[in-house]
Amino acid sequence: MDHVNQQPRHGSNARSPFFTEEHEMLRDQVRRFVEEEVKPFADAWEAQGFVPREVLRRMGVLGFFGIRYPEVYGGAEMDTLGSVVFAEELGRSTFSGVAITALVHTDMASVHVFNAGSEAQKARWMRKIVAGEAICAVAVTEPDAGSDVKGIRTTARRTSEGYVLNGAKMFITNGVHADIYCVAAKTGPLDGGSKAVTMFLIEKGTPGFRVSRALDKHGWRSSDTAELVFEDCLVPHDAVLGQEGKGFYAIMKNFQNERTVIGAMAMGEAQAALDLTVDYLKTRKAFGAPLWEKQAIRQRIAMRAAEVEAGRQLVYAAAWRDAQGHDVTREVSMAKAYCGDLVNAVMYDCLQFHGGIGFMRESTIERMTRDARVQSIGGGASEVMLEEVAKRL
C-alpha cells in the first residue's frame, strides 16, 4: 500500500511578509534536514523511545540550536520568527517526538540558562548547548502541579554549603537523557506563592538527583520523558539561575516563547496531515471514483485548510509583534489555545477520511493523531490559555 507511509509534499507556498530571506533560508535548511536525516530513520527512534545523541549533535553543527543566541556562543542572533520557522518545519516532519526533543532544548529549557544565568554559568554551558553537546531539560511540572506553577512542592533549603533539594518532577521532556536541568523549587514557604519559587541549574549525576523512571506515553514516542526525584540533593549556592525568589517570573516570561513555538509546531503538524490526506483522497477509490470527488469530504478538508491558514497567520503575527518588543500575552494565549485544539480537530478528520488504514499503526496519520493530542495540554492547557485571554478582554 503505497499510501501508508506517504509524506506531505505541499503546504503554504506563498512567501509571507513576516519573514526575511534569512528566515526562508533557515526554512529550506531545516526542511532538507528533515527529509534527509529525520524521516528515513525516525521510525526506529519511535521504537527506542528517544532521538539519538548524534542526531542532536548534527542539529547543533547545522546551527539549529543557536537560532536565537548570540554569535559569541555560536548562534545566529535571529528573532522570534526564527524559532517559529524551526518549530513549524519540525512539526511538518510528521515525527513530533523528534520535534519536541529539539524544541524543549532550544526554546523551553536552555532559554533559562541564557536569560537568567550568571556569566560563569553561560560561559560554561552556552557553547555546548548551541553545539548540541549538552542537552537541556526544564523541570517545573510535578505530580500535583502542572499549569499551576505556584503550587509546586519541591523544596530547596538554603544551608551554609548550598541548597538541599527534596521533591519530585513529572512529565519532564528530555528528562532521561538530558545533561543539565533547569529546576524550579520553593526556597520560601510552600504557601509563599510566586515569590517563593527559585530556578536552579543542576547537572546529571549530582548526588541525590536521579531519574526515577522513564514514562510510557500515548504519543511523542521518539521523545524521552521522565519522572525525576530529588532526595537531599545538595547543589552549590551558585547553582541558582538568576535571583532567589524570582523563578516564577522567569517561568512566566518564557511561557510566551514556549507557547508561540508550540503553536507553530502544531500548525506544521496540521498542514502535513492535510497534505498527506489530500494525496490519499485523490488516489483512494470508493464507489467507482476517488474519495476526493465526494463534495462533503473535500469541503471539510477545504474548511480545515482555511482554519490552519488562520492559525498559522495568528502565530506569525504574534511572533512578529514579540520580535518588536510588544507584550503579546493575550495573542500568544489565543494562538496556543486555538492551534492546540485545531490540530486535534484536523487530525480527527484526516484519520476519519483515511478510513480503516488510518486506524492502523502502519499509517503515518495514526502516529500523527496520537502525537497531536498533547498539544492542547502541554505548555498550558487550552482551558488555562482561555482564562489568560478572558482576563485581557
Residue pairs with C-beta under 8 A, 6 or more apart in sequence:
1 357
3 279
3 280
3 283
3 284
3 357
4 357
4 360
4 362
4 363
4 364
5 362
5 363
5 364
6 276
6 279
6 280
6 364
7 39
7 94
7 276
7 364
8 92
8 94
8 271
8 272
8 273
8 274
8 275
8 276
8 279
9 275
9 279
10 275
10 278
11 92
11 271
11 272
11 275
12 271
12 309
12 312
15 24
16 316
18 81
18 316
18 317
18 319
18 320
19 27
19 81
19 85
22 78
22 82
23 78
23 81
23 82
23 85
26 67
26 78
26 82
26 85
26 86
27 85
27 88
27 89
29 62
30 64
30 85
30 86
30 89
30 90
31 89
31 92
33 59
33 62
33 64
34 89
34 90
34 92
34 93
37 55
37 58
38 55
38 93
38 95
38 98
39 93
39 94
39 95
41 55
42 93
42 95
42 97
42 98
42 222
45 51
45 52
45 55
45 95
45 97
45 98
45 222
46 95
46 97
46 221
46 222
46 367
47 221
48 222
49 214
49 221
49 222
49 224
50 101
50 176
50 177
50 222
50 223
50 224
51 97
51 98
51 101
51 102
51 222
51 223
53 135
53 177
56 101
56 102
56 105
56 132
56 135
57 131
57 132
57 133
58 132
59 65
59 102
59 132
60 66
60 130
60 131
60 132
60 133
61 131
61 132
63 74
63 75
63 76
64 86
64 102
64 106
65 102
65 105
65 106
65 110
65 129
65 130
65 131
65 132
66 73
66 74
66 75
66 76
66 130
67 75
67 76
67 78
67 82
67 83
67 86
67 106
68 75
68 76
68 77
68 78
68 79
68 80
68 82
68 83
68 106
68 107
68 111
69 75
69 76
69 77
69 114
69 126
69 129
69 130
70 77
71 77
73 122
73 126
73 127
73 129
73 130
74 127
74 130
74 131
75 130
76 82
79 319
79 323
80 257
80 260
80 319
80 320
80 322
80 323
81 316
81 319
81 320
81 323
83 106
83 107
83 257
83 260
83 261
83 264
83 319
84 260
84 261
84 264
84 315
84 316
84 319
85 264
86 102
86 103
86 106
87 99
87 103
87 107
87 261
87 262
87 264
87 265
87 268
88 264
88 265
88 267
88 268
88 312
89 268
90 96
90 98
90 99
90 102
90 103
90 265
90 268
91 99
91 264
91 265
91 266
91 267
91 268
91 269
91 271
91 272
92 268
92 269
92 271
92 272
93 99
93 268
93 272
94 269
94 272
94 276
94 364
94 367
94 368
95 222
95 367
95 371
96 219
96 220
96 223
96 265
96 269
96 368
96 371
96 372
97 219
97 220
97 221
97 222
97 223
97 371
98 222
98 223
99 265
99 268
100 173
100 220
100 223
100 265
101 173
101 174
101 222
101 223
101 224
103 261
103 262
103 265
104 136
104 137
104 138
104 173
104 174
105 129
105 135
105 136
105 137
105 174
107 257
107 258
107 261
108 138
108 173
108 254
108 257
108 258
108 261
108 379
109 136
109 137
109 138
109 174
109 178
109 181
109 182
110 126
110 129
110 136
111 254
111 257
112 138
112 182
112 199
112 201
112 241
112 250
112 254
113 121
113 122
113 125
113 126
113 129
113 136
113 180
113 182
113 201
113 241
114 122
114 126
115 242
115 250
115 253
115 254
116 199
116 241
116 242
116 246
116 250
117 125
117 126
117 201
117 241
117 242
118 238
120 238
121 201
121 238
121 241
125 134
125 180
125 201
128 134
128 179
129 136
134 179
134 180
135 174
135 177
135 178
135 179
135 180
136 174
136 178
136 179
136 180
136 181
136 182
137 172
137 173
137 174
137 175
137 178
137 180
137 181
137 182
138 172
138 181
138 182
139 169
139 172
139 175
139 181
139 182
139 183
139 184
139 228
140 149
140 152
140 169
140 184
140 251
141 169
141 170
141 171
141 172
142 151
142 152
142 153
142 154
142 167
142 168
142 169
142 170
143 168
143 170
144 151
144 153
145 151
145 152
145 153
146 171
146 381
147 380
147 381
147 384
149 184
149 194
149 197
149 248
149 251
149 252
150 193
150 194
150 197
150 248
152 167
152 184
152 185
152 186
152 197
153 167
153 186
153 190
154 165
154 166
154 167
154 168
154 169
154 183
154 184
154 185
154 186
154 230
155 165
155 166
155 167
155 185
155 186
155 187
155 190
156 163
156 164
156 165
156 185
156 186
156 187
156 198
156 200
157 163
157 164
157 166
157 187
158 187
158 237
158 244
159 234
161 234
161 236
162 234
162 235
162 236
162 237
162 239
163 185
163 187
163 200
163 234
163 235
163 237
163 239
163 240
164 232
164 233
164 234
165 183
165 185
165 200
165 202
165 208
165 209
165 230
165 232
165 233
165 234
165 235
166 230
166 231
166 232
166 233
167 185
167 229
167 230
168 212
168 227
168 228
168 229
168 230
169 175
169 183
169 227
169 228
169 229
169 230
170 227
170 228
171 215
171 225
171 227
171 378
172 181
172 225
172 226
172 227
172 228
173 220
173 223
173 224
173 225
174 223
174 224
175 181
175 211
175 214
175 224
175 225
175 226
175 227
175 228
176 211
176 214
176 224
176 225
176 226
177 224
178 204
179 203
179 204
180 201
180 202
180 203
180 204
181 201
181 202
181 203
181 204
181 209
181 228
182 199
182 200
182 201
182 241
183 199
183 200
183 201
183 202
183 228
183 230
184 197
184 198
184 199
184 200
184 247
184 248
184 251
185 197
185 198
185 200
185 230
185 247
186 192
186 196
186 197
186 198
187 196
187 197
187 198
187 244
187 245
188 195
188 196
188 197
188 245
189 196
190 196
193 248
194 248
194 249
195 245
195 248
196 245
196 248
197 245
197 247
197 248
197 251
198 240
198 241
198 243
198 244
198 245
198 246
198 247
199 240
199 241
199 242
199 246
199 247
199 250
199 251
200 235
200 239
200 240
200 241
201 239
201 240
201 241
202 209
202 233
202 235
202 239
206 233
206 234
206 235
207 233
207 234
208 230
208 231
208 232
208 233
208 234
209 228
209 229
209 230
209 233
210 228
210 229
210 231
211 226
211 227
211 228
211 229
212 226
212 227
212 228
212 229
213 226
213 227
214 224
214 225
214 226
215 225
215 226
215 227
217 223
217 225
218 370
218 373
218 374
219 367
219 370
219 371
219 372
219 373
219 374
220 371
220 374
221 367
221 370
241 247
241 250
242 250
255 379
255 380
256 322
256 328
256 329
256 332
257 322
258 379
259 332
259 333
259 335
259 336
259 379
259 380
259 385
260 315
260 318
260 319
260 322
260 328
260 332
260 335
260 336
262 336
262 339
262 340
262 375
262 378
262 379
263 311
263 314
263 315
263 318
263 332
263 335
263 336
263 338
263 339
263 340
264 312
264 315
264 319
264 339
265 375
266 311
266 339
266 340
266 342
266 343
266 372
266 375
267 308
267 311
267 312
267 315
267 339
267 342
267 343
269 343
269 347
269 368
269 371
269 372
269 375
270 304
270 308
270 311
270 339
270 342
270 343
270 346
270 347
270 372
271 308
271 312
272 368
273 343
273 346
273 347
273 350
273 365
273 368
273 372
274 301
274 304
274 305
274 308
274 346
274 350
276 350
276 364
276 365
277 301
277 349
277 350
277 353
277 354
277 365
278 292
278 301
280 291
280 353
280 354
281 290
281 291
281 292
281 297
281 298
281 301
281 353
282 290
282 291
282 292
283 290
284 290
284 291
284 355
285 291
291 297
291 353
292 298
297 353
300 349
300 353
301 349
301 353
304 345
304 346
304 349
307 342
307 345
307 346
308 342
308 346
311 335
311 338
311 339
311 342
314 331
314 334
314 335
314 338
314 339
315 335
315 339
317 331
318 328
318 331
318 332
318 334
318 335
321 328
321 331
322 328
322 332
329 388
329 392
330 388
330 389
330 392
333 380
333 385
333 386
333 388
333 389
333 392
334 385
334 389
336 379
336 380
336 382
336 385
337 376
337 382
337 385
337 386
337 389
339 375
340 375
340 376
340 377
340 382
340 385
341 376
341 382
343 372
343 375
343 376
344 372
344 373
344 375
344 376
346 372
347 365
347 368
347 369
347 372
348 369
350 358
350 365
350 368
350 369
351 358
351 359
351 365
351 366
351 369
352 358
354 363
354 365
357 363
358 365
358 366
358 369
359 366
360 366
361 367
376 382
380 388
